[in-house]
Amino acid sequence: IFSCQYYAYMTGLPQYLVEVHGLSASFAVVGYTVPVVMLIVTNLVFSMVLRAGVPLGPMLVLGMASQTAVWWLIPVTGGGIAGIVSLLVFGIGAGICPTCLFAVPSVLAGSGRPPASAFGVIMTGRNLGVLIGPVLLAVAFKSTGDWGIAAPIFGTVTTLGLGLCLWLAAVLGGARYGTSR
């Protein structure tokens, strides 16, 4: 679910910035880099936070909740400062989620011993999301001609993802990176 909504967001973002917000193509590229830079920085920061012993479950919920909020708020954030904040928040969530998801096998099995099956499930989900998200966005846009259709579709997708993250957080309890369950 994370990859589905992330790749839909990032695939459509430049065109959305040009068509809806009237940015030039070159300035839309700048807008595109905001969540990418935030993702990179957040990946690095939250990997250190995980290694410091902060429980994985609440971090994962935080990441997905921030992206869920961005999707649902797209109709009201618009451009300007609110739009920039939206890009920043999305990028932060986009950095937290994969950091946590890729740590799950180590949390379940103990550091240094991630089971191949757990990692395989994560990669299968990621790859399906990479395919489904942009295709779903394109089909939805083509059928309506309206970028506004993306917010409720992917708001729903991320809400489902948030529910799964809450469930995973409950299953993991206070599990921390580097310890076995």
C-alpha positions in Angstrom: 0.0 0.0 0.0 2.9 2.4 0.8 4.4 1.9 -2.6 1.1 2.2 -4.4 0.3 5.6 -3.1 3.9 6.8 -3.1 4.5 6.1 -6.7 1.2 7.4 -7.7 2.0 10.7 -5.9 5.5 11.0 -7.3 4.5 9.9 -10.9 1.7 12.5 -11.2 3.2 15.3 -9.2 5.0 17.2 -11.9 2.1 17.1 -14.3 -0.3 18.1 -11.4 1.9 21.0 -10.5 1.9 22.3 -14.1 -1.8 21.6 -14.9 -3.5 22.5 -11.6 -1.1 25.0 -10.1 0.2 26.6 -13.3 3.8 26.1 -12.5 6.3 26.0 -15.4 7.8 22.6 -16.2 11.2 23.7 -14.8 9.7 25.0 -11.5 7.5 21.8 -11.2 10.8 19.8 -11.2 11.8 21.9 -8.1 8.5 21.0 -6.5 9.2 17.4 -7.3 12.5 17.4 -5.6 11.1 18.7 -2.2 9.6 15.3 -1.2 12.5 13.4 -2.6 15.0 15.4 -0.6 12.8 15.0 2.5 12.6 11.3 1.9 16.4 10.9 1.7 17.0 13.0 4.8 14.2 11.2 6.8 15.5 7.8 5.8 18.9 8.6 7.2 17.5 10.3 10.4 14.9 7.6 11.2 17.3 4.8 10.6 19.4 6.3 13.4 16.3 6.7 15.5 15.4 3.0 15.0 18.9 2.0 15.9 18.7 4.1 19.0 15.9 1.8 20.2 12.6 3.7 19.4 9.9 1.2 18.8 9.2 0.5 15.2 5.4 0.3 15.3 4.7 3.8 16.4 7.2 5.2 13.9 5.5 3.3 11.1 2.1 4.6 12.1 3.5 8.1 12.2 4.8 7.8 8.7 1.6 6.4 7.2 -0.6 8.8 9.1 1.3 11.8 7.7 0.9 10.6 4.2 -2.8 9.8 4.8 -3.3 13.3 6.0 -1.6 14.8 2.9 -3.8 12.8 0.6 -7.0 13.8 2.3 -6.0 17.4 2.6 -4.9 17.8 -1.1 -8.3 19.5 -2.0 -7.7 22.2 0.7 -3.9 22.7 0.7 -3.6 24.0 -2.8 -0.4 25.9 -3.6 1.6 28.4 -1.7 2.9 27.8 1.8 0.3 25.1 2.5 1.3 23.2 -0.7 5.0 23.4 0.2 4.2 22.1 3.7 2.2 19.3 2.1 5.2 18.3 0.0 7.5 18.4 3.0 5.1 16.3 5.2 4.6 13.8 2.4 8.4 13.5 2.0 8.9 12.9 5.7 6.2 10.2 5.7 7.7 8.7 2.6 11.1 8.4 4.4 9.7 7.0 7.6 7.6 4.2 6.1 10.2 2.3 4.0 12.8 2.7 6.8 10.4 1.0 9.1 9.1 -1.6 6.6 12.6 -2.7 5.7 13.4 -3.1 9.4 10.4 -5.3 10.1 12.2 -8.6 9.2 15.1 -7.8 11.5 12.7 -6.8 14.3 10.8 -10.1 13.8 13.8 -12.4 13.6 16.5 -10.4 15.4 19.2 -8.2 14.0 21.4 -9.8 11.3 19.0 -12.7 10.7 16.2 -11.4 8.5 14.2 -14.3 7.1 14.1 -14.4 3.3 10.3 -15.0 3.3 9.6 -11.8 5.3 11.8 -9.7 3.0 10.2 -11.4 0.0 6.8 -10.3 1.1 7.9 -6.7 1.6 9.6 -6.6 -1.8 6.6 -8.2 -3.5 4.3 -5.7 -2.0 6.6 -2.9 -3.0 6.9 -4.0 -6.6 3.1 -4.5 -6.9 2.6 -1.0 -5.5 5.2 0.4 -8.0 3.0 -1.0 -10.8 -0.5 -0.4 -9.4 -0.2 3.1 -8.1 0.7 5.0 -11.2 -1.6 2.9 -13.4 -4.5 3.4 -11.0 -3.8 7.2 -11.0 -3.6 7.3 -14.8 -6.8 5.3 -15.3 -8.7 7.5 -12.7 -7.4 10.7 -14.3 -8.2 9.5 -17.9 -11.7 8.5 -17.0 -12.6 11.8 -15.2 -10.1 14.3 -16.6 -9.8 15.7 -13.1 -6.8 15.6 -10.8 -9.2 15.9 -7.9 -10.0 12.2 -8.2 -6.6 11.2 -6.9 -7.2 12.6 -3.3 -10.2 10.4 -2.4 -8.8 7.3 -4.1 -5.4 7.5 -2.6 -6.7 8.9 0.7 -8.7 5.7 0.9 -5.7 3.6 0.0 -3.5 5.2 2.6 -6.2 5.0 5.2 -6.3 1.2 4.6 -2.5 1.3 4.9 -2.7 3.2 8.1 -5.1 0.5 9.5 -2.6 -2.1 8.5 0.2 -0.1 10.2 -1.9 0.2 13.4 -2.4 -3.6 13.3 1.3 -4.3 12.7 2.2 -1.9 15.5 -0.1 -3.8 17.9 1.4 -7.1 16.8 4.9 -5.8 17.2 4.1 -4.2 20.6 7.2 -2.3 21.7 9.5 -4.3 19.5 12.7 -2.4 18.7 15.3 -2.8 15.9 18.1 -5.1 16.9 16.0 -7.3 19.2 14.1 -10.4 18.4 10.4 -10.9 19.0 
